[in-house]
Amino acid sequence: MINVMKNNSFNTVPTNNDDNCNDSDINVTLANTLIEKNSWDEAYPYLKAAVEMNPGYAQGYNHLGIYYIRNKKYMEAINNFKKALHIDFALTEAHYNLASLYMERKEYTMALSHFKEVVLAKPDDYETYYFMGLCHIHLGLEKEAESFFTESFSLKPDYIPPAVNLCKLLIKKDDYTKAKNILLHVLKTDSSLPEVHFLLGIIYKMQKKYPKAIHHLRETVLKDNNNNEAYNLLGECCVELGMDKQAETFFAMAIKPDPLYLSAFYNLGNLYSKQKKYSDAVFFLEEYIKTKEASDSINAIWSETTHTDEIIPIYNLLGHCYKMQKNLTKAKIYWEKSLAIQPQQQDIKDALESLPQPSRVHKRVSLVID
């Protein structure tokens, strides 16, 4: 969604001393009246006439840029914003609109150069600092993104998006205490936000405070019942508390919205394995493999790359389950598949070597001479 600056001014440029002056002012007035009514299509001919009569009308080019955005003519929009800034580089609205368009087009470096001009003119513009943080995230510059999210949050602590994104970065670098304090502050503003509960659930789980983690993760799924990660984390917390039955339910619910959610399949298979329900473990793990292989085949048609190393834990667990079922042939097959992907697994090599070798039956040779 393009973020067109809301407070676009309707000021005209200083009056020129030529015969077109009055006509230009009339066109500007008519265009601005229609823009205030959100009638951009009707305003367009008056805007076009205004800039033709007065090429120094920077705000006119800015408004034409907005018109072109609304009509999905993005190159025309860019050109008109640039014309506005060529005439008046201090026109903050044009910087903002051009930056928003670049951001929409994933041209984040270009967007940042214009967002910078906005905050130089308006140092308390908390929303623009947030957008600058997002641009840096997309550019892989997390340290810089953290600074901009922090600035946005400090300017307006009840503005939720920078707070949430800041906390994601803090959690990523294990700064759980700071992230938790921010999230608890946000909850005082609005306790209904599932993403805030979800992040708190992650933090409390990492701190091994499982009952608190369960509380916030339950709040998450009550408000967002398709959050398979929250269901999976609930299952993991229940395992830690010895609540295997509840864990089984949550892992199954995590799989439901996404039949390719590897973590939940592995956790469910691992739970059954620990309970010595090897047949159940094998069933679910092999169901995952069938679904993944079908998905990989489709992706291969479109030349999409697939990450085969993700399946290694599934192969290893299947090998263990088949070994416990005394199906050594199947165990060998899955462990060999695992090693084919990642040969440097000494524990799997050892497990494979420890399998009893099939006894060789020698055919008896008759010594009777016919």
KALINQUI-V409678 format. One line per field, one symbol per residue. phi: phi as a letter, one per 30 degrees, with the letter a starting at -180 (. if undefined). psi: psi as a letter, one per 40 degrees, with the letter a starting at -180 (. if undefined). burial: # if it has 9 or more other ideal C-beta (glycine too) atoms within 8 Angstrom, else .. Layout:
phi: ???
psi: ???
burial: ???
This chain:
phi: .dcdedcddcdddeddcbddedddddddddddddddcicddddedddddddddbdcddddddddedededcicddddedddddddddbddddeddddddddddddicdddddddeedddddbdcddddedddddddeddicddddedddddddddbdcddeddddddeddddcicddddddddddddddadcdddddddddddddddicdedddedddddddcbdcdddddddeddddedcicddddedddddddedbdcdeeddddddddddddicdddddeddddddddddddddddddchddccddddeededddeddddddicdddededdddddddbddcdddeddddddddddccdddcdcdcd
psi: hhghhdfhifiiiihigideddddddddddddddddefgddddddddddddddgeegdddddddddddddefgddddddddddddddgeegdddddddddddddefgddddddddddddddgeegdddddddddddddeegddddddddddddddgeehdddddddddddddffgddddddddddddddheehdddddddddddddefgddddddddddddddgeegdddddddddddddefgdddddddddddddegeegdddddddddddddefgddddddddddddddddddddddddefhiigdededddddddddddddefgddddddddddddddgdfgddddddddehhhhhhhhhhhhehh.
burial: ...##..#...##..#...##.###.##.###.##....#..##.######.##..#############....#.###.######.#...#############....#.##########..#..##.##########....#..#########.#...##.##########....#..##.######.....##.###########...#.##########.##..##.##########.#..#.##########..#..##.##########....#..##.######.##..##..##..........##.############..#.###.######.#...#..##.##..#...............
